[in-house]
Amino acid sequence: MHIHHPVPHDPVRRRSRWRLGVLLAGLLASSQAGAVFTFFPFTNPRLIQLQVGATGATINNVTFNVTGARTSPAPLPVLGIPDASTPSTAPPGGVRIRMLGRWNSGTQRVRLSVDSAAGLACVGGTGCGSTVIPFNTIGWIAGEKSNFTGFDIQNGTFTGSATQPLVDFVCCALFSEQNFEMANTLVFTYDNATLYPAGSYRGRVVFTASIE
């Protein structure tokens, strides 16, 4: 996340301007994410894959600009803006989290977690010193829900934990070989409830998927 605050001009009202950016990264270990669950035979070895936003090694950036009516003393929530490398999504303006899993037989426990423990640190030279904005100031609305209760990322907020659970379910004893796809699009919002020193802030959250 990246935030920019110019120095306030009004010492009484303490107006400020922010620019926030969130870097989203994924670790391989889980399956794909999609709006619809599909099950069909697949004879390959056990596998779990995770995609966050763009493909390949791209790490997407989500920016929050705190300007105009959204500055103190009447702050309003700020919608995140994904960078140009983030694929277009439905709903628009979000980041798609996709998991794909497959194994030969039986069931597996599928988990997706996120690490937001580091917070959003002030970028050196931008005027905010050693201030760190916690990630619990950022939440999301999850789209592309499936018809399988409990098999989706729900609406939520980062907790600042290194192991915040997002998805945890057992899948999927329908065939002798298993394959599933799951996806949700997250639209991020900065709550803008606290006035932090003017400057730019940046942080990264990392998603990890696993089967066991």
PERABEL-V537250 format. One record per residue. RES is the residue in three letters. PHI is phi in radians with two decimals (* if undefined). OMEGA is omega in radians with two decimals (999 if undefined). Layout:
RES | PHI | OMEGA
RES | PHI | OMEGA
This chain:
MET | * | -3.13
HIS | -2.28 | -3.13
ILE | -2.20 | 3.09
HIS | -2.18 | 3.10
HIS | -2.18 | 2.95
PRO | -1.17 | 3.11
VAL | -1.15 | -3.12
PRO | -1.04 | 3.11
HIS | -1.66 | -3.09
ASP | -1.87 | -3.06
PRO | -1.16 | -3.13
VAL | -1.52 | -3.07
ARG | -1.49 | 3.08
ARG | 0.92 | 3.09
ARG | -1.19 | 3.12
SER | -2.59 | -3.13
ARG | -2.25 | -3.08
TRP | -2.16 | 2.96
ARG | -2.43 | -3.09
LEU | -1.99 | 3.03
GLY | -2.37 | 3.12
VAL | -1.97 | 3.05
LEU | -1.62 | -3.09
LEU | -2.02 | -3.13
ALA | -2.24 | 3.13
GLY | -2.20 | 3.06
LEU | -1.92 | 3.09
LEU | -1.16 | 3.06
ALA | 2.87 | -3.09
SER | -2.27 | -3.08
SER | -1.86 | -3.07
GLN | -1.46 | -3.13
ALA | -1.92 | 3.11
GLY | -2.61 | -3.08
ALA | -1.25 | -3.07
VAL | -2.12 | 3.04
PHE | -1.50 | 3.05
THR | -2.22 | -3.11
PHE | -2.21 | 3.11
PHE | -2.78 | -3.09
PRO | -1.05 | 3.11
PHE | -2.69 | -2.96
THR | -1.68 | -3.14
ASN | -1.25 | 3.10
PRO | -1.11 | -3.12
ARG | -1.04 | -3.05
LEU | -2.66 | 2.99
ILE | -2.40 | -3.12
GLN | -2.27 | -3.13
LEU | -2.36 | 3.06
GLN | -2.21 | 3.09
VAL | -2.02 | -3.14
GLY | 1.23 | -3.06
ALA | -1.25 | 3.11
THR | -1.48 | 3.11
GLY | 1.21 | -3.08
ALA | -1.60 | -3.12
THR | -1.15 | 3.02
ILE | -1.87 | -3.07
ASN | -1.36 | 3.12
ASN | -2.02 | 3.04
VAL | -1.97 | -3.04
THR | -1.95 | 3.06
PHE | -2.10 | 3.13
ASN | -1.78 | -3.13
VAL | -1.72 | -3.04
THR | -2.46 | 3.02
GLY | 0.97 | -3.09
ALA | -1.16 | -3.12
ARG | -1.58 | 3.06
THR | -1.60 | 3.12
SER | -0.99 | 0.21
PRO | -1.67 | -3.13
ALA | -2.19 | -3.05
PRO | -1.19 | 3.06
LEU | -2.15 | 3.08
PRO | -0.98 | -3.08
VAL | -2.11 | 3.14
LEU | -1.37 | 3.12
GLY | -1.28 | 3.12
ILE | -2.07 | 3.10
PRO | -1.15 | 3.14
ASP | -1.31 | -3.01
ALA | -1.14 | -3.11
SER | -1.40 | 3.12
THR | -1.35 | -3.13
PRO | -1.05 | 3.08
SER | -1.11 | -3.03
THR | -2.37 | 2.98
ALA | -2.18 | 0.00
PRO | -1.16 | -3.12
PRO | -1.21 | 3.08
GLY | 1.40 | -3.14
GLY | -1.96 | 3.07
VAL | -2.11 | -3.06
ARG | -1.54 | 3.07
ILE | -1.87 | -3.06
ARG | -2.13 | 3.07
MET | -2.23 | 3.03
LEU | -2.31 | 3.11
GLY | -2.33 | 3.04
ARG | -2.68 | 3.09
TRP | -2.77 | -2.95
ASN | -1.34 | -3.06
SER | -2.86 | 3.06
GLY | 1.29 | -3.13
THR | -2.01 | 3.08
GLN | -2.38 | 3.03
ARG | -1.53 | -3.09
VAL | -1.87 | -3.12
ARG | -2.32 | 3.00
LEU | -2.33 | 3.13
SER | -2.31 | 3.13
VAL | -2.40 | 3.12
ASP | -1.89 | 3.10
SER | -2.20 | -3.00
ALA | -1.20 | -2.99
ALA | -1.26 | -3.10
GLY | 1.33 | -3.11
LEU | -1.87 | -3.05
ALA | -1.55 | 3.07
CYS | -1.07 | 3.07
VAL | -1.36 | -3.08
GLY | -0.92 | 3.09
GLY | 1.51 | -3.11
THR | -1.76 | 2.98
GLY | 1.76 | -3.08
CYS | -1.78 | 3.01
GLY | 1.12 | -3.09
SER | -1.78 | -3.10
THR | -1.12 | 3.04
VAL | -2.19 | 3.10
ILE | -1.59 | -3.12
PRO | -1.20 | -3.12
PHE | -1.26 | 3.09
ASN | -1.27 | 3.00
THR | -1.49 | -3.08
ILE | -2.10 | 3.09
GLY | -2.22 | -3.11
TRP | -2.64 | 2.93
ILE | -1.91 | -3.09
ALA | -1.67 | 3.09
GLY | -1.93 | 3.12
GLU | 1.08 | -3.13
LYS | -1.20 | 3.10
SER | -1.58 | 3.09
ASN | -1.59 | -3.10
PHE | -1.81 | -3.08
THR | -1.02 | 3.12
GLY | 1.53 | -3.11
PHE | -1.77 | -3.11
ASP | -2.25 | 2.90
ILE | -1.27 | 3.13
GLN | -1.64 | 3.01
ASN | -1.00 | -3.10
GLY | -3.00 | -3.13
THR | -2.45 | 3.02
PHE | -1.05 | -3.11
THR | -1.75 | -3.03
GLY | 1.49 | 3.11
SER | -1.47 | 3.05
ALA | -1.43 | -3.07
THR | -2.42 | -3.14
GLN | -1.20 | -3.14
PRO | -1.31 | 3.08
LEU | -2.01 | 3.14
VAL | -2.44 | 3.11
ASP | -2.70 | -3.12
PHE | -2.64 | 3.08
VAL | -1.80 | -3.07
CYS | -2.38 | -0.14
CYS | -2.82 | -2.95
ALA | -1.37 | 3.10
LEU | -1.90 | -3.11
PHE | -2.35 | 3.08
SER | -1.21 | 2.99
GLU | -2.07 | -3.03
GLN | -2.06 | 3.02
ASN | -2.65 | 3.09
PHE | -2.44 | 3.08
GLU | -2.32 | -3.14
MET | -2.47 | 3.13
ALA | -2.62 | 3.01
ASN | -2.44 | 3.07
THR | -1.80 | -3.11
LEU | -1.86 | 3.06
VAL | -1.81 | -2.98
PHE | -1.63 | 3.11
THR | -2.41 | 3.03
TYR | -1.62 | -3.01
ASP | -1.25 | 3.02
ASN | 0.99 | -3.06
ALA | -1.57 | -3.09
THR | -2.17 | 3.10
LEU | -1.53 | 3.11
TYR | -1.78 | 3.12
PRO | -0.99 | 3.13
ALA | -1.05 | 3.14
GLY | 2.69 | 3.11
SER | -1.97 | -3.10
TYR | -2.24 | -3.12
ARG | -2.50 | 3.09
GLY | -2.71 | -3.11
ARG | -2.32 | 2.98
VAL | -1.93 | -3.10
VAL | -2.18 | 3.11
PHE | -1.63 | 3.11
THR | -2.29 | 3.12
ALA | -2.03 | -3.13
SER | -2.65 | 2.96
ILE | -2.25 | -3.13
GLU | -2.69 | 999
